[in-house]
């Protein structure tokens, strides 16, 4: 299976599309998955990019949420009836090419009846679909990936796919989808071709000390506000890749070179001055010629860039970062800020490695919880347990709003569950008073049903 096009409608399934996109990228690589927000470079004509991807993709996942079929534009007309509706155009183009188009049903959505679809996408109603449940998301996604044959693609890519450069230089870098043993073999081949075999490396202790001091200072300066959820700290086990010496780049023993003990799977770039050298992911060892290098987060600023000096004769070990473990009870996405800087985001209950310091966590698409601060300590996992679930078993497909006081938090349609921070909320019909407004009280770690 080749490139995958993820079609979705914002406001209907944006959070679920993001979560699915992240899992697919982790499985088969970013170059093999297209989703408009992440895959279109700044300044590009999005219409042209989308058309190019529609002409080259080999599979489409059409995400269908509860509002997908009947969502209306500002004039009150159904958006699907507009020939210029982007979702309609995407699906029509894929059906015209007769590639596999899989309807992915979300939040209890039903397959649309053919008579309710425009003629150019009517065939969508006859495509075999797949349902992703809220409470069974992980297992459902794994099953869908298996049935789509993507598990086999991952194995084939790891063994047969050519290495593709992802940097402004002509230096080839191993894709993220490689497993670590395969990654080490690929890096070894690159290093041999570059002629840096046989180099021995030296530890610059002072550099390591400065980086550790910087992290410790960030930690000591950080303090969580009283309104923040209660954190639970636990030590992070040392990475196995930093404990065991195996064959590394350039044929050198892995106990030599740069040993970056980063606690997460995030990727990081190695620069020599302005020149991009190579990248690695997670806790890894990398052989380098003696000199000064800059290490930067590849896809997100999960740590501030730092310099490291390599000298012949020893290994330079850098211990940096702790883990934020957010046990959120829903699939909603959330942003991580360092001051005013957006660092990265995740969806649902996830772990994210971060440099020591203070961060602000905010709901990405909706204020399903109040923003809070969290302190990250190097070598520790900071766990936050937050959120209960509201289960509204409404018998129709009508949409309903959730208010925290006067603030609109989010909305859902039909019988749905929504994770919320502990507190009192008001539930109202969104487009019509099909039921009288009522209040609910959500408690962290529990589920509440409509009265």
C-alpha positions, -999 to +999 in steps of 0.1 A: +000+000+000+013+035-009+005+070+002-026+075+023-049+105+020-068+114+052-101+133+043-120+149+071-142+178+079-130+204+104-155+209+133-168+174+128-137+151+133-106+174+135-094+159+169-099+123+157-082+130+124-052+144+142-050+114+165-052+090+136-027+110+115-001+108+144-005+070+147-002+065+109+029+087+107+045+067+135+037+035+117+046+042+080+064+076+081+053+112+074+059+111+037+033+083+033+004+101+050-013+133+037-035+155+059-039+191+048-028+210+080+005+192+084+013+183+048+011+216+030+042+239+032+036+276+040+031+296+008+020+267-013-014+268-031-033+243-011-056+235-040-027+225-062-011+204-034-044+186-026-049+179-063-014+165-066-018+142-036-053+131-048-037+121-081-009+100-065-024+085-033-033+049-033-058+048-005-082+073+011-096+073+046-128+093+046-135+103+082-172+106+089-184+121+122-220+127+134-222+161+117-204+152+084-236+146+064-257+175+075-233+203+084-245+236+068-227+267+055-234+302+066-264+304+042-280+274+059-275+251+029-260+216+033-223+219+025-222+186+006-247+201-019-220+226-029-199+213-058-170+234-044-171+217-010-135+205-005-145+172+013-169+164-016-142+172-042-116+150-024-139+120-022-152+124-057-117+125-071-107+093-052-138+075-063-132+085-099-097+070-098-114+038-083-088+035-055-098+021-021-119+046-002-126+035+033-154+054+053-141+057+089-171+061+112-165+082+143-185+090+174-213+067+166-218+081+130-237+059+106-230+051+069-247+078+048-276+065+027-269+068-011-300+089-017-286+116+007-253+119-012-246+139-043-243+119-075-205+122-078-199+106-043-230+084-042-207+053-045-192+061-011-223+045+005-213+012-010-177+012+002-169-011+031-164+011+061-148+007+096-160+021+129-136+037+155-151+037+190-143+063+216-136+038+244-119+013+221-099+037+200-065+020+204-076-015+196-099-003+168-071+016+151-048-014+154-074-036+138-081-011+110-044-008+103-042-046+101-071-049+078-058-022+055-025-041+052-005-013+067+013-037+091+027-055+061+037-022+045+057-013+076+077-045+075+083-042+038+094-006+041+118-015+069+135-041+047+132-028+011+125+009+010+153+032-002+166+057+023+153+092+015+170+125+025+148+149+045+173+177+049+187+206+027+219+186+021+223+155+000+231+134+031+207+105+035+189+100+068+170+070+080+132+073+081+114+073+114+096+041+106+129+021+109+133+001+141+164+008+161+185-023+150+177-014+114+184+022+120+218+014+133+226-006+103+215+022+080+235+048+098+265+025+098+263+023+060+260+061+057+289+067+079+311+042+060+302+059+027+312+092+042+346+078+052+344+084+089+350+048+099+374+041+127+371+074+145+373+074+183+356+099+205+362+119+236+339+131+264+339+168+271+328+167+307+324+204+312+299+206+283+278+179+298+280+196+332+268+229+318+238+213+301+229+194+333+232+226+353+210+244+328+183+217+332+186+218+370+183+256+371+151+254+349+137+229+373+145+249+405+130+280+389+097+262+380+067+261+403+032+250+396+003+273+405-022+263+431-048+257+405-028+231+387-037+194+390-017+174+415+014+159+398+028+125+406+066+121+401+083+088+394+119+081+382+124+072+346+142+039+340+175+045+321+172+038+284+184+003+273+202+019+243+223+039+267+231+008+289+243-016+262+271-011+238+263-023+203+277-017+169+273+020+160+280+043+131+312+041+111+320+007+126+329+022+159+318+007+192+286+023+203+302+033+236+320+060+217+306+092+201+276+112+212+254+093+236+221+113+239+199+098+266+166+115+256+136+099+273+111+101+244+109+089+208+113+125+194+138+130+167+168+154+168+191+170+142+229+172+144+244+203+129+281+211+122+279+249+120+251+256+094+256+221+079+230+195+086+248+162+094+223+136+104+194+129+126+184+103+152+153+095+173+150+089+210+179+077+232+206+070+206+244+069+201+259+086+170+295+085+158+308+119+148+341+134+138+359+155+165+345+190+166+316+211+179+280+203+170+246+218+177+217+195+186+182+206+178+147+191+181+138+179+146+100+182+145+093+202+176+113+223+201+110+197+229+143+210+242+163+242+236+192+237+211+225+230+227+261+226+217+283+196+224+320+192+217+333+158+205+370+150+211+388+119+200+391+092+227+359+091+247+321+091+246+301+123+253+270+114+272+241+139+276+213+132+300+184+156+293+147+157+298+118+142+318+084+129+307+050+145+310+024+117+314-011+132+308-038+106+317-067+125+300-099+105+299-109+114+263-094+116+228-092+154+227-060+170+216-039+193+238-011+218+233+021+222+253+036+257+257+069+268+270+060+304+279+044+318+247+061+292+225+041+262+212+063+232+218+041+203+205+008+187+209-007+153+216-042+137+217-058+116+244-038+099+272-002+103+260+033+107+272+056+135+259+093+139+267+103+175+275+133+194+288+132+203+325+112+234+332+076+248+335+050+242+308+014+252+302-011+227+290-041+239+270-069+222+251-061+224+214-095+225+198-118+231+227-114+242+264-124+208+277-101+215+307-088+247+322-052+255+312-027+244+339+010+245+345+032+214+350+068+211+362+091+187+344+122+173+362+151+156+344+150+119+349+114+119+363+080+112+348+054+138+359+019+122+358-013+142+357-047+124+361-075+146+348-110+143+335-142+125+339-167+115+311-202+127+303-223+101+286-253+115+268-275+087+254-296+110+232-320+091+209-316+113+179-288+128+158-293+164+171-263+183+182-259+197+217-236+223+234-217+220+266-212+252+287-190+258+316-208+288+331-212+312+301-183+296+282-190+273+253-167+243+258-175+221+229-204+203+212-214+168+202-242+152+182-264+123+190-255+097+216-220+105+225-194+106+253-173+137+261-143+139+285-144+170+307-125+184+336-142+181+370-169+208+375-205+217+367-217+220+331-249+230+313-261+210+284-283+227+257-297+218+223-274+234+197-297+241+168-331+236+184-346+232+220-353+195+214-347+190+252-347+214+281-313+226+293-299+206+322-269+207+345-244+179+352-216+175+376-184+158+364-159+142+388-124+133+377-120+096+371-158+088+369-186+088+343-218+107+346-249+101+325-276+125+315-304+128+341 
